[in-house]
């Protein structure tokens, strides 16, 4: 049975991977096809994740809430359900989730769509204050051709939106066939038993890793930079007790009149990412790994917002800061990296003819035994950069510069990674939205390491705020200089 368990487990992971490959290869938008801003997973009949592709951490850790929201409607085989409501299983509105039944549970895809009908092209405005300003809100809804047509008619570039949603549906049909084939080869009861054991095995591994950590209570704080100035505090307390741990956000700022709020599902997702990194990164990626981890936050706070709060930046920026602050709390008992760029540097361009969205990589923090990597998308993002050729072919945009921001990483015994310089020239009038962090508070070093450089946004050489939405004229040049990672350990020998 042990060998058969491994075979079935590998088959389930392979199905999740193949779902992701099918989605990427058949998508229309550069954001999914080139940047791979999407995620795929399989769940058992009880709504527990049992296999996932190694895609976007902020998507994957929040998917159980989406499956729970759909299961409440008792979906039938052959039905596809769609949602993006952050207060009913979603994260932020551009992330559209599809859920279908398989012979042994559920298949799930989540993809970031380049527009969902917000007031601003790209549906990631810097200044939104209520959820409805950020696009079409989709509660759990059975998806058919009529619903699909109605939804895309409310979004920019409806043909591209339809193409991306059909790519998601294709991934689901593939998953249904592959699970059918697996159950045919191995038997449905054996597949379901393997799902149960994979879930329990992940839980046992993580519990064992937590039990090796010293019991205690450890705190940390950090802050976000809201549009308009000021700061919003994030506070966390990590309590370890035997083979379980609790991460509590009491003391965090209340939800605010902006879009850095996030639902609790996103907060959990960020916490799960940190715990997985610090306990057993190689544990099979199933929901069992999260069972010993309890996440709580005051209702109505920045990290457990109530509807109809705006959340566009919460999913991308607040989640990144949650990772920073939870790592900092664990830093009292285990070695953790210095702070990385801590932002996704979100950039959207568009008008009625096109919409384009990207995140920009940056420097990551140094570790005790290694320099930080440069120019990468990690932590809650894990996406790619759009290749210059693909970007310029599909959109009225020219890449003027894309290079490392040399020297932006913090000095130390181990140096922080360097950020990126990204310069785009728009070739027709359009709208710009920039949503970033670490423009005032630089990524900090660890154990005596120096901080990395803060990020910068510029338009035609003039500095812009960290979060801004404005019009552009043909020929304007947008420049994003992303933060460098902090160094680790004191500078030695002129490093």
CORRADA-V598824 format. One record per residue. N is the residue number from 1. RES is the residue in one letter. NEAR is the number of other ideal C-beta (glycine too) atoms within 8 Angstrom. D_CENTER is the distance of its C-alpha to the mean C-alpha in whole Angstrom. Layout:
n=N res=RES near=NEAR d_center=D_CENTER
n=N res=RES near=NEAR d_center=D_CENTER
This chain:
n=1 res=X near=4 d_center=36
n=2 res=X near=5 d_center=34
n=3 res=X near=6 d_center=34
n=4 res=X near=10 d_center=33
n=5 res=X near=11 d_center=30
n=6 res=X near=8 d_center=29
n=7 res=X near=9 d_center=30
n=8 res=X near=13 d_center=28
n=9 res=X near=12 d_center=25
n=10 res=X near=8 d_center=25
n=11 res=X near=9 d_center=25
n=12 res=X near=15 d_center=23
n=13 res=X near=13 d_center=20
n=14 res=X near=8 d_center=22
n=15 res=X near=14 d_center=21
n=16 res=X near=15 d_center=18
n=17 res=X near=10 d_center=18
n=18 res=X near=11 d_center=20
n=19 res=X near=16 d_center=18
n=20 res=X near=15 d_center=16
n=21 res=X near=8 d_center=18
n=22 res=X near=12 d_center=20
n=23 res=X near=17 d_center=17
n=24 res=X near=11 d_center=17
n=25 res=X near=7 d_center=20
n=26 res=X near=9 d_center=21
n=27 res=X near=13 d_center=19
n=28 res=X near=9 d_center=20
n=29 res=X near=11 d_center=18
n=30 res=X near=13 d_center=17
n=31 res=X near=14 d_center=13
n=32 res=X near=18 d_center=13
n=33 res=X near=12 d_center=17
n=34 res=X near=11 d_center=16
n=35 res=X near=13 d_center=13
n=36 res=X near=11 d_center=12
n=37 res=X near=11 d_center=9
n=38 res=X near=17 d_center=9
n=39 res=X near=14 d_center=10
n=40 res=X near=17 d_center=13
n=41 res=X near=13 d_center=15
n=42 res=X near=17 d_center=18
n=43 res=X near=15 d_center=19
n=44 res=X near=14 d_center=23
n=45 res=X near=7 d_center=25
n=46 res=X near=5 d_center=24
n=47 res=X near=10 d_center=21
n=48 res=X near=12 d_center=20
n=49 res=X near=14 d_center=17
n=50 res=X near=13 d_center=19
n=51 res=X near=14 d_center=18
n=52 res=X near=15 d_center=14
n=53 res=X near=11 d_center=14
n=54 res=X near=5 d_center=12
n=55 res=X near=12 d_center=9
n=56 res=X near=13 d_center=5
n=57 res=X near=13 d_center=5
n=58 res=X near=16 d_center=3
n=59 res=X near=14 d_center=5
n=60 res=X near=14 d_center=8
n=61 res=X near=14 d_center=9
n=62 res=X near=14 d_center=9
n=63 res=X near=16 d_center=11
n=64 res=X near=12 d_center=14
n=65 res=X near=10 d_center=15
n=66 res=X near=15 d_center=15
n=67 res=X near=15 d_center=17
n=68 res=X near=10 d_center=19
n=69 res=X near=12 d_center=20
n=70 res=X near=14 d_center=21
n=71 res=X near=10 d_center=23
n=72 res=X near=7 d_center=25
n=73 res=X near=9 d_center=26
n=74 res=X near=5 d_center=28
n=75 res=X near=11 d_center=27
n=76 res=X near=6 d_center=29
n=77 res=X near=4 d_center=29
n=78 res=X near=4 d_center=29
n=79 res=X near=10 d_center=27
n=80 res=X near=10 d_center=23
n=81 res=X near=14 d_center=21
n=82 res=X near=15 d_center=19
n=83 res=X near=17 d_center=17
n=84 res=X near=16 d_center=14
n=85 res=X near=11 d_center=16
n=86 res=X near=16 d_center=14
n=87 res=X near=8 d_center=17
n=88 res=X near=9 d_center=17
n=89 res=X near=13 d_center=15
n=90 res=X near=17 d_center=12
n=91 res=X near=15 d_center=9
n=92 res=X near=15 d_center=10
n=93 res=X near=16 d_center=13
n=94 res=X near=15 d_center=12
n=95 res=X near=14 d_center=10
n=96 res=X near=14 d_center=13
n=97 res=X near=14 d_center=13
n=98 res=X near=15 d_center=17
n=99 res=X near=13 d_center=18
n=100 res=X near=13 d_center=22
n=101 res=X near=11 d_center=24
n=102 res=X near=12 d_center=25
n=103 res=X near=7 d_center=29
n=104 res=X near=12 d_center=27
n=105 res=X near=13 d_center=24
n=106 res=X near=15 d_center=21
n=107 res=X near=18 d_center=19
n=108 res=X near=14 d_center=16
n=109 res=X near=14 d_center=14
n=110 res=X near=16 d_center=11
n=111 res=X near=15 d_center=10
n=112 res=X near=11 d_center=10
n=113 res=X near=16 d_center=13
n=114 res=X near=15 d_center=15
n=115 res=X near=16 d_center=17
n=116 res=X near=14 d_center=17
n=117 res=X near=9 d_center=21
n=118 res=X near=16 d_center=20
n=119 res=X near=5 d_center=23
n=120 res=X near=12 d_center=21
n=121 res=X near=15 d_center=20
n=122 res=X near=15 d_center=17
n=123 res=X near=18 d_center=16
n=124 res=X near=16 d_center=14
n=125 res=X near=14 d_center=17
n=126 res=X near=13 d_center=18
n=127 res=X near=9 d_center=20
n=128 res=X near=13 d_center=20
n=129 res=X near=8 d_center=21
n=130 res=X near=8 d_center=21
n=131 res=X near=13 d_center=19
n=132 res=X near=6 d_center=21
n=133 res=X near=10 d_center=21
n=134 res=X near=16 d_center=17
n=135 res=X near=12 d_center=19
n=136 res=X near=10 d_center=20
n=137 res=X near=9 d_center=19
n=138 res=X near=11 d_center=19
n=139 res=X near=7 d_center=20
n=140 res=X near=12 d_center=21
n=141 res=X near=9 d_center=23
n=142 res=X near=10 d_center=25
n=143 res=X near=11 d_center=24
n=144 res=X near=6 d_center=28
n=145 res=X near=5 d_center=29
n=146 res=X near=6 d_center=30
n=147 res=X near=11 d_center=27
n=148 res=X near=11 d_center=25
n=149 res=X near=8 d_center=27
n=150 res=X near=8 d_center=27
n=151 res=X near=13 d_center=23
n=152 res=X near=12 d_center=23
n=153 res=X near=7 d_center=27
n=154 res=X near=7 d_center=25
n=155 res=X near=14 d_center=22
n=156 res=X near=10 d_center=23
n=157 res=X near=11 d_center=24
n=158 res=X near=9 d_center=24
n=159 res=X near=8 d_center=25
n=160 res=X near=10 d_center=22
n=161 res=X near=15 d_center=20
n=162 res=X near=10 d_center=23
n=163 res=X near=11 d_center=22
n=164 res=X near=14 d_center=18
n=165 res=X near=15 d_center=19
n=166 res=X near=9 d_center=22
n=167 res=X near=15 d_center=20
n=168 res=X near=14 d_center=18
n=169 res=X near=11 d_center=21
n=170 res=X near=11 d_center=22
n=171 res=X near=16 d_center=20
n=172 res=X near=14 d_center=21
n=173 res=X near=8 d_center=25
n=174 res=X near=11 d_center=24
n=175 res=X near=17 d_center=23
n=176 res=X near=13 d_center=26
n=177 res=X near=8 d_center=28
n=178 res=X near=10 d_center=27
n=179 res=X near=16 d_center=27
n=180 res=X near=10 d_center=30
n=181 res=X near=8 d_center=31
n=182 res=X near=14 d_center=30
n=183 res=X near=12 d_center=32
n=184 res=X near=6 d_center=35
n=185 res=X near=5 d_center=35
n=186 res=X near=11 d_center=34
n=187 res=X near=6 d_center=35
n=188 res=X near=8 d_center=33
n=189 res=X near=6 d_center=34
n=190 res=X near=10 d_center=33
n=191 res=X near=14 d_center=30
n=192 res=X near=11 d_center=29
n=193 res=X near=8 d_center=31
n=194 res=X near=14 d_center=28
n=195 res=X near=14 d_center=25
n=196 res=X near=9 d_center=27
n=197 res=X near=9 d_center=28
n=198 res=X near=16 d_center=24
n=199 res=X near=14 d_center=23
n=200 res=X near=9 d_center=25
n=201 res=X near=11 d_center=25
n=202 res=X near=15 d_center=22
n=203 res=X near=12 d_center=23
n=204 res=X near=9 d_center=26
n=205 res=X near=13 d_center=24
n=206 res=X near=19 d_center=22
n=207 res=X near=11 d_center=25
n=208 res=X near=9 d_center=27
n=209 res=X near=10 d_center=25
n=210 res=X near=15 d_center=24
n=211 res=X near=8 d_center=28
n=212 res=X near=5 d_center=29
n=213 res=X near=10 d_center=27
n=214 res=X near=5 d_center=30
n=215 res=X near=6 d_center=30
n=216 res=X near=7 d_center=29
n=217 res=X near=7 d_center=28
n=218 res=X near=12 d_center=25
n=219 res=X near=9 d_center=24
n=220 res=X near=11 d_center=22
n=221 res=X near=10 d_center=21
n=222 res=X near=11 d_center=19
n=223 res=X near=10 d_center=19
n=224 res=X near=13 d_center=17
n=225 res=X near=11 d_center=19
n=226 res=X near=12 d_center=19
n=227 res=X near=9 d_center=21
n=228 res=X near=5 d_center=25
n=229 res=X near=3 d_center=25
n=230 res=X near=5 d_center=25
n=231 res=X near=7 d_center=23
n=232 res=X near=11 d_center=21
n=233 res=X near=10 d_center=21
n=234 res=X near=17 d_center=18
n=235 res=X near=12 d_center=21
n=236 res=X near=15 d_center=20
n=237 res=X near=14 d_center=23
n=238 res=X near=13 d_center=22
n=239 res=X near=10 d_center=25
n=240 res=X near=14 d_center=26
n=241 res=X near=7 d_center=29
n=242 res=X near=7 d_center=30
n=243 res=X near=7 d_center=27
n=244 res=X near=11 d_center=25
n=245 res=X near=13 d_center=23
n=246 res=X near=12 d_center=22
n=247 res=X near=14 d_center=19
n=248 res=X near=10 d_center=21
n=249 res=X near=17 d_center=20
n=250 res=X near=9 d_center=23
n=251 res=X near=7 d_center=24
n=252 res=X near=13 d_center=21
n=253 res=X near=9 d_center=22
n=254 res=X near=6 d_center=22
n=255 res=X near=10 d_center=20
n=256 res=X near=10 d_center=21
n=257 res=X near=3 d_center=22
n=258 res=X near=13 d_center=19
n=259 res=X near=14 d_center=16
n=260 res=X near=13 d_center=14
n=261 res=X near=13 d_center=15
n=262 res=X near=17 d_center=12
n=263 res=X near=14 d_center=13
n=264 res=X near=10 d_center=14
n=265 res=X near=14 d_center=11
n=266 res=X near=18 d_center=8
n=267 res=X near=16 d_center=11
n=268 res=X near=12 d_center=12
n=269 res=X near=17 d_center=8
n=270 res=X near=17 d_center=8
n=271 res=X near=14 d_center=12
n=272 res=X near=13 d_center=12
n=273 res=X near=14 d_center=10
n=274 res=X near=12 d_center=13
n=275 res=X near=14 d_center=16
n=276 res=X near=12 d_center=15
n=277 res=X near=7 d_center=15
n=278 res=X near=9 d_center=19
n=279 res=X near=11 d_center=20
n=280 res=X near=9 d_center=20
n=281 res=X near=6 d_center=17
n=282 res=X near=3 d_center=20
n=283 res=X near=11 d_center=20
n=284 res=X near=11 d_center=19
n=285 res=X near=11 d_center=16
n=286 res=X near=14 d_center=17
n=287 res=X near=12 d_center=17
n=288 res=X near=14 d_center=20
n=289 res=X near=16 d_center=18
n=290 res=X near=11 d_center=17
n=291 res=X near=8 d_center=20
n=292 res=X near=11 d_center=22
n=293 res=X near=13 d_center=19
n=294 res=X near=8 d_center=20
n=295 res=X near=12 d_center=18
n=296 res=X near=8 d_center=20
n=297 res=X near=13 d_center=19
n=298 res=X near=8 d_center=22
n=299 res=X near=6 d_center=22
n=300 res=X near=8 d_center=22
n=301 res=X near=13 d_center=20
n=302 res=X near=17 d_center=17
n=303 res=X near=14 d_center=15
n=304 res=X near=13 d_center=17
n=305 res=X near=14 d_center=18
n=306 res=X near=8 d_center=20
n=307 res=X near=7 d_center=21
n=308 res=X near=6 d_center=21
n=309 res=X near=10 d_center=19
n=310 res=X near=13 d_center=17
n=311 res=X near=18 d_center=13
n=312 res=X near=17 d_center=12
n=313 res=X near=16 d_center=11
n=314 res=X near=17 d_center=10
n=315 res=X near=14 d_center=7
n=316 res=X near=17 d_center=6
n=317 res=X near=15 d_center=9
n=318 res=X near=17 d_center=10
n=319 res=X near=16 d_center=8
n=320 res=X near=16 d_center=8
n=321 res=X near=14 d_center=12
n=322 res=X near=14 d_center=12
n=323 res=X near=14 d_center=11
n=324 res=X near=12 d_center=14
n=325 res=X near=14 d_center=16
n=326 res=X near=15 d_center=16
n=327 res=X near=13 d_center=17
n=328 res=X near=11 d_center=20
n=329 res=X near=14 d_center=21
n=330 res=X near=13 d_center=21
n=331 res=X near=11 d_center=23
n=332 res=X near=5 d_center=26
n=333 res=X near=9 d_center=27
n=334 res=X near=7 d_center=25
n=335 res=X near=5 d_center=24
n=336 res=X near=9 d_center=21
n=337 res=X near=13 d_center=20
n=338 res=X near=19 d_center=20
n=339 res=X near=16 d_center=18
n=340 res=X near=18 d_center=16
n=341 res=X near=17 d_center=15
n=342 res=X near=13 d_center=12
n=343 res=X near=13 d_center=11
n=344 res=X near=12 d_center=9
n=345 res=X near=15 d_center=13
n=346 res=X near=15 d_center=12
n=347 res=X near=15 d_center=15
n=348 res=X near=15 d_center=16
n=349 res=X near=17 d_center=20
n=350 res=X near=14 d_center=22
n=351 res=X near=9 d_center=25
n=352 res=X near=4 d_center=27
n=353 res=X near=5 d_center=27
n=354 res=X near=10 d_center=24
n=355 res=X near=13 d_center=20
n=356 res=X near=15 d_center=18
n=357 res=X near=14 d_center=14
n=358 res=X near=10 d_center=13
n=359 res=X near=14 d_center=11
n=360 res=X near=12 d_center=13
n=361 res=X near=11 d_center=13
n=362 res=X near=18 d_center=15
n=363 res=X near=22 d_center=17
n=364 res=X near=15 d_center=16
n=365 res=X near=18 d_center=19
n=366 res=X near=22 d_center=22
n=367 res=X near=11 d_center=22
n=368 res=X near=8 d_center=26
n=369 res=X near=4 d_center=27
n=370 res=X near=7 d_center=25
n=371 res=X near=9 d_center=24
n=372 res=X near=21 d_center=20
n=373 res=X near=9 d_center=19
n=374 res=X near=11 d_center=19
n=375 res=X near=11 d_center=17
n=376 res=X near=9 d_center=14
n=377 res=X near=10 d_center=10
n=378 res=X near=8 d_center=9
n=379 res=X near=11 d_center=8
n=380 res=X near=14 d_center=4
n=381 res=X near=13 d_center=5
n=382 res=X near=10 d_center=8
n=383 res=X near=9 d_center=9
n=384 res=X near=7 d_center=12
n=385 res=X near=9 d_center=15
n=386 res=X near=11 d_center=17
n=387 res=X near=7 d_center=20
n=388 res=X near=8 d_center=23
n=389 res=X near=6 d_center=25
n=390 res=X near=11 d_center=23
n=391 res=X near=14 d_center=22
n=392 res=X near=10 d_center=25
n=393 res=X near=5 d_center=27
n=394 res=X near=7 d_center=25
n=395 res=X near=9 d_center=24
n=396 res=X near=7 d_center=27
n=397 res=X near=12 d_center=25
n=398 res=X near=7 d_center=27
n=399 res=X near=11 d_center=25
n=400 res=X near=7 d_center=27
n=401 res=X near=8 d_center=26
n=402 res=X near=9 d_center=23
n=403 res=X near=6 d_center=24
n=404 res=X near=9 d_center=23
n=405 res=X near=14 d_center=24
n=406 res=X near=5 d_center=26
n=407 res=X near=7 d_center=27
n=408 res=X near=13 d_center=24
n=409 res=X near=19 d_center=23
n=410 res=X near=17 d_center=25
n=411 res=X near=10 d_center=28
n=412 res=X near=19 d_center=29
n=413 res=X near=11 d_center=31
n=414 res=X near=14 d_center=27
n=415 res=X near=12 d_center=26
n=416 res=X near=24 d_center=22
n=417 res=X near=20 d_center=21
n=418 res=X near=14 d_center=21
n=419 res=X near=20 d_center=19
n=420 res=X near=15 d_center=20
n=421 res=X near=13 d_center=22
n=422 res=X near=12 d_center=21
n=423 res=X near=12 d_center=24
n=424 res=X near=12 d_center=24
n=425 res=X near=12 d_center=27
n=426 res=X near=16 d_center=27
n=427 res=X near=8 d_center=30
n=428 res=X near=8 d_center=30
n=429 res=X near=8 d_center=30
n=430 res=X near=13 d_center=26
n=431 res=X near=14 d_center=24
n=432 res=X near=15 d_center=21
n=433 res=X near=15 d_center=19
n=434 res=X near=16 d_center=17
n=435 res=X near=12 d_center=15
n=436 res=X near=16 d_center=14
n=437 res=X near=12 d_center=15
n=438 res=X near=14 d_center=17
n=439 res=X near=11 d_center=20
n=440 res=X near=6 d_center=23
n=441 res=X near=7 d_center=22
n=442 res=X near=10 d_center=21
n=443 res=X near=18 d_center=19
n=444 res=X near=8 d_center=22
n=445 res=X near=18 d_center=24
n=446 res=X near=16 d_center=25
n=447 res=X near=8 d_center=28
n=448 res=X near=9 d_center=30
n=449 res=X near=19 d_center=28
n=450 res=X near=9 d_center=27
n=451 res=X near=11 d_center=25
n=452 res=X near=21 d_center=23
n=453 res=X near=13 d_center=23
n=454 res=X near=10 d_center=22
n=455 res=X near=18 d_center=20
n=456 res=X near=9 d_center=22
n=457 res=X near=16 d_center=22
n=458 res=X near=12 d_center=25
n=459 res=X near=13 d_center=27
n=460 res=X near=6 d_center=30
n=461 res=X near=6 d_center=30
n=462 res=X near=6 d_center=30
n=463 res=X near=5 d_center=27
n=464 res=X near=8 d_center=25
n=465 res=X near=7 d_center=23
n=466 res=X near=13 d_center=19
n=467 res=X near=12 d_center=19
n=468 res=X near=12 d_center=21
n=469 res=X near=10 d_center=22
n=470 res=X near=7 d_center=25
n=471 res=X near=7 d_center=27
n=472 res=X near=13 d_center=28
n=473 res=X near=7 d_center=31
n=474 res=X near=8 d_center=32
n=475 res=X near=7 d_center=32
n=476 res=X near=10 d_center=30
n=477 res=X near=11 d_center=27
n=478 res=X near=16 d_center=24
n=479 res=X near=13 d_center=23
n=480 res=X near=17 d_center=20
n=481 res=X near=13 d_center=21
n=482 res=X near=19 d_center=18
n=483 res=X near=17 d_center=18
n=484 res=X near=19 d_center=20
n=485 res=X near=21 d_center=19
n=486 res=X near=22 d_center=22
n=487 res=X near=22 d_center=25
n=488 res=X near=18 d_center=26
n=489 res=X near=13 d_center=29
n=490 res=X near=8 d_center=32
n=491 res=X near=11 d_center=33
n=492 res=X near=7 d_center=36
n=493 res=X near=3 d_center=38
n=494 res=X near=4 d_center=37
n=495 res=X near=8 d_center=34
